């Protein structure tokens, strides 16, 4: 294959209490990436969006991933990538991870799948490092593996695919920007032992609930006592949206990644749609443009479309 097109999904990282270790792929929004294998050793990046992202490979999230793969494999060939970005940078829906993971997967397909999924995560993390200053895989892993993933370790890479419960995801992206690097800087460097113990219990409960399809346990475990109280102050109307969503029978939810997007999980599509309406109405009331998505959990992650 000399040319392919990929559909690269948005992802929800952390899943409230699982900071940097849990992530989930959803169906919408998604980026489209077109790849062409070149006979010359150059890397060409082209963007069709208006986000002003750099196209110099060493400064581009997808470009740096391709450069690292090319260097590792001593390739004499190169790649041309056209990126149709629909996941807005700074949305908290895994925009940089989509570009990074898509680049790794696209290159691997053109190279006849010579890299393992763990290796794809390894190379994609260079893109996340460029975007946020930190190599983290909580968005990348579900993008590549699909469904819900647990990053047991990022060095060495140890990814555990989890069950994908039959739940609906409602996500709202208010059009305010929260940079991942900024959202990391405001986090506490030290935490109380009692808070750590409560958080460990929530993470263990959430993973157990996901594996057992125990929706009540999932709901009881979607609580963050460490990161959310700090980051939520960056997101307009976060507390109101969470409170009203829970009253509308959401199982639970919180900040998607570093924000400003907010997600909620529901058992029924009707509930998910009702939550979407209330999310939109809350932001419409204060004249903040917003985009709302209702999706099932995406079990497959990145897909070839052509």
matplotlib code that plots the C-alpha trace (Angstrom):
import matplotlib.pyplot as plt

x = [0.0, 1.4, -1.5, -4.1, -6.7, -7.4, -10.2, -8.7, -11.0, -11.1, -10.4, -11.3, -8.4, -8.2, -11.8, -12.1, -9.9, -7.3, -4.9, -2.5, -3.4, -7.0, -8.4, -11.4, -11.9, -15.2, -16.7, -17.0, -15.3, -12.5, -9.6, -8.9, -5.3, -4.2, -0.8, 1.4, 4.7, 7.4, 10.4, 12.4, 13.4, 11.5, 8.6, 5.9, 3.1, 0.1, -2.9, -6.3, -7.6, -7.3, -5.7, -2.3, -0.4, 3.2, 4.0, 7.7, 8.1, 10.2, 7.7, 4.6, 3.1, 2.6, 5.9, 8.0, 6.5, 7.4, 10.9, 11.4, 10.1, 12.2, 15.3, 14.7, 14.1, 16.8, 14.3, 15.3, 11.7, 9.6, 5.9, 3.5, 0.6, -2.4, -4.3, -8.0, -8.2, -11.7, -10.6, -9.7, -6.3, -6.7, -10.1, -9.3, -10.4, -7.0, -6.3, -2.5, -2.8, -4.9, -2.2, 0.5, -1.2, -2.5, 1.0, 2.4, -0.4, -0.5, 3.3, 3.1, 0.4, 2.4, 5.4, 3.4, 2.8, 6.4, 5.8, 3.8, 1.1, 3.4, 6.0, 3.3, 2.5, 6.2, 6.7, 3.4, 4.4, 7.1, 4.2, 2.6, 5.9, 6.2, 2.6, 2.6, 6.1, 5.3, 5.3, 1.9, -0.1, -3.6, -5.0, -2.7, -3.4, -7.2, -6.7, -4.5, -6.1, -9.7, -12.1, -10.9, -7.3, -5.2, -1.6, 0.0, 3.4, 4.7, 8.3, 8.5, 5.2, 2.6, -0.9, -3.9, -7.0, -10.2, -13.7, -15.9, -19.2, -22.4, -22.6, -23.2, -20.8, -21.9, -19.1, -19.4, -16.5, -17.0, -14.9, -12.4, -8.8, -7.1, -3.6, -2.4, 0.9, -0.9, -3.3, -0.4, 1.4, -1.4, -1.5, -0.4, 3.1, 2.2, -1.0, -2.4, -2.2, -5.9, -6.6, -4.3, -6.0, -9.5, -8.2, -6.7, -10.1, -11.9, -9.5, -9.7, -13.5, -13.7, -11.6, -13.5, -16.8, -15.7, -14.5, -17.7, -20.2, -21.3, -22.7, -23.6, -19.9, -18.7, -20.9, -19.7, -16.1, -16.2, -14.9, -11.6, -10.4, -7.0, -7.0, -10.6, -10.9, -7.9, -8.5, -12.3, -11.7, -10.4, -13.7, -16.7, -19.9, -18.2, -19.9, -23.3, -23.0, -21.8, -24.5, -27.4, -26.0, -26.1, -29.6, -30.5, -29.4, -25.8, -23.7, -21.0, -18.3, -16.0, -13.2, -12.1, -8.3, -7.1, -10.3, -12.2, -14.3, -16.6, -17.9, -20.7, -21.5, -25.1, -26.8, -29.5, -29.2, -32.2, -30.4, -27.3, -29.3, -31.0, -27.6, -26.4, -29.3, -28.7, -24.9, -25.7, -28.3, -25.9, -23.2, -25.7, -27.0, -23.6, -22.9, -20.0, -20.0, -20.0, -20.1, -21.8, -21.2, -23.2, -21.4, -21.0, -17.5, -15.4, -14.2, -11.8, -9.9, -8.2, -9.7, -8.7, -11.3, -9.5]
y = [0.0, 3.4, 5.6, 5.3, 7.4, 7.1, 8.2, 9.1, 9.4, 11.8, 10.4, 11.1, 10.9, 10.3, 9.2, 11.4, 9.6, 7.9, 10.8, 9.8, 6.1, 5.7, 6.7, 6.0, 6.4, 7.9, 8.1, 11.9, 14.2, 12.7, 13.7, 12.5, 11.8, 11.0, 9.3, 8.7, 6.7, 8.7, 7.3, 10.2, 10.5, 13.7, 14.2, 16.5, 17.7, 19.6, 21.0, 21.8, 23.5, 27.0, 26.3, 27.6, 24.5, 24.3, 22.2, 22.0, 18.2, 18.8, 21.3, 19.3, 16.6, 14.2, 15.2, 14.4, 11.0, 10.2, 11.5, 9.2, 6.2, 7.0, 7.4, 4.2, 2.1, 3.8, 4.4, 5.7, 6.5, 9.3, 10.2, 12.9, 13.5, 15.7, 16.3, 17.3, 18.3, 18.4, 17.8, 21.4, 21.8, 22.6, 21.0, 18.2, 15.6, 14.3, 16.5, 16.1, 12.4, 12.0, 13.5, 11.6, 8.2, 8.6, 9.4, 6.2, 4.0, 5.4, 5.0, 1.5, 0.4, 1.8, -0.1, -3.3, -3.4, -4.0, -2.2, -3.6, -1.6, -1.0, 0.4, 2.6, 4.0, 4.6, 6.6, 8.5, 9.7, 11.9, 13.9, 14.3, 15.4, 18.1, 19.3, 19.3, 18.8, 15.4, 11.9, 10.5, 7.7, 8.0, 9.5, 7.7, 4.2, 4.2, 5.9, 3.0, 0.1, 1.3, 1.1, 1.8, 1.3, 1.3, 2.5, 0.4, 1.9, 4.2, 3.3, 0.4, 0.6, -1.7, -1.1, -3.1, -3.0, -3.1, -4.0, -1.5, -1.2, -0.5, 3.1, 6.4, 9.3, 12.9, 15.5, 19.3, 21.4, 25.0, 27.3, 28.4, 27.1, 25.2, 24.2, 20.9, 22.3, 25.1, 22.7, 20.5, 23.5, 24.3, 20.8, 20.2, 18.7, 17.0, 15.3, 14.1, 10.4, 10.2, 11.7, 9.3, 6.4, 7.6, 8.1, 4.6, 3.2, 5.1, 4.0, 0.3, 0.5, 2.1, -0.6, -3.3, -1.7, -1.5, -5.1, -6.4, -4.1, -2.9, 0.5, 1.3, 0.7, 2.8, 5.6, 5.4, 5.4, 8.4, 10.8, 12.7, 14.3, 15.4, 16.8, 17.9, 20.3, 22.3, 22.1, 22.7, 26.4, 26.8, 25.6, 27.9, 26.4, 23.1, 22.6, 23.5, 21.1, 18.2, 18.8, 19.0, 16.0, 13.8, 15.0, 14.0, 10.4, 10.5, 7.7, 10.3, 12.2, 15.1, 16.9, 15.3, 15.3, 18.7, 20.4, 22.5, 19.7, 17.9, 14.3, 12.3, 8.6, 7.3, 4.0, 5.1, 7.2, 9.3, 10.3, 11.1, 13.3, 15.1, 15.8, 17.1, 19.6, 20.8, 21.2, 23.3, 25.4, 26.3, 27.5, 29.2, 31.2, 32.8, 33.2, 30.7, 28.9, 25.1, 21.8, 18.8, 15.2, 12.0, 8.8, 5.2, 4.1, 3.5, -0.1, -0.1, 3.3, 4.3, 3.0, 2.8, 4.5, 4.2]
z = [0.0, -1.0, 0.1, 2.9, 4.7, 8.4, 10.7, 14.1, 17.0, 19.9, 23.4, 26.9, 29.3, 33.0, 33.3, 36.4, 39.0, 36.7, 36.1, 33.3, 33.4, 32.1, 28.7, 26.5, 22.7, 21.4, 17.9, 17.6, 16.9, 14.8, 12.6, 9.1, 8.0, 4.5, 4.1, 1.1, 1.1, -0.7, -2.5, -1.2, 2.5, 3.3, 5.7, 4.4, 6.7, 5.3, 7.4, 5.8, 9.0, 10.3, 13.7, 12.6, 13.5, 12.3, 9.3, 9.9, 10.8, 13.9, 15.3, 14.3, 16.6, 13.7, 12.1, 15.1, 15.4, 11.8, 12.2, 15.2, 13.4, 10.3, 12.5, 14.4, 11.3, 9.2, 6.4, 3.0, 2.2, 3.6, 4.2, 3.1, 5.5, 5.0, 8.2, 8.3, 12.0, 13.5, 17.1, 18.1, 19.8, 23.5, 23.7, 26.2, 23.7, 22.7, 19.7, 19.9, 20.7, 17.5, 15.4, 17.1, 17.2, 13.7, 12.4, 14.1, 12.9, 9.4, 8.9, 10.3, 7.9, 4.9, 6.2, 6.4, 10.1, 11.3, 14.6, 17.6, 19.3, 22.2, 19.8, 18.2, 21.7, 22.3, 19.2, 19.5, 23.0, 21.4, 19.9, 23.3, 24.7, 22.0, 22.7, 26.5, 27.6, 29.1, 27.6, 28.6, 27.0, 28.5, 25.2, 22.8, 24.1, 23.6, 20.2, 19.1, 21.0, 21.0, 23.8, 27.4, 28.3, 31.5, 31.2, 33.9, 33.0, 30.3, 30.9, 30.1, 28.2, 29.6, 28.2, 29.5, 27.3, 29.4, 28.8, 26.9, 28.7, 26.7, 27.8, 26.2, 26.4, 26.3, 25.9, 25.6, 24.3, 25.4, 23.1, 25.7, 25.6, 28.4, 27.4, 28.8, 29.8, 31.8, 33.4, 34.6, 36.1, 38.6, 40.0, 43.6, 43.9, 47.2, 48.3, 51.6, 52.3, 53.1, 49.6, 47.9, 49.7, 48.6, 45.0, 44.9, 46.0, 43.3, 40.6, 41.7, 41.9, 38.5, 36.8, 38.6, 37.6, 33.9, 33.9, 35.6, 33.7, 37.1, 36.2, 39.8, 40.8, 37.9, 39.1, 42.7, 41.5, 39.2, 41.8, 41.9, 45.1, 43.8, 40.2, 39.5, 42.4, 41.1, 37.4, 37.5, 38.3, 34.8, 33.2, 33.2, 34.8, 35.5, 38.9, 37.6, 34.6, 36.8, 39.4, 36.8, 34.8, 37.9, 38.6, 35.0, 35.9, 34.5, 36.1, 36.6, 34.8, 35.0, 33.1, 29.8, 29.9, 31.0, 29.9, 29.0, 27.7, 30.2, 29.7, 31.3, 31.1, 30.9, 30.6, 28.1, 25.0, 26.0, 29.2, 27.2, 24.8, 27.7, 29.3, 25.9, 25.8, 29.4, 28.7, 25.6, 27.3, 30.2, 27.9, 25.5, 28.5, 29.1, 25.4, 25.2, 21.9, 22.4, 20.6, 22.1, 21.1, 22.0, 21.3, 22.3, 23.5, 20.4, 20.6, 17.7, 17.8, 14.6, 11.4, 7.7, 5.5, 2.2]

ax = plt.figure().add_subplot(projection="3d")
ax.plot(x, y, z, "-o")
ax.set_aspect("equal")
plt.show()
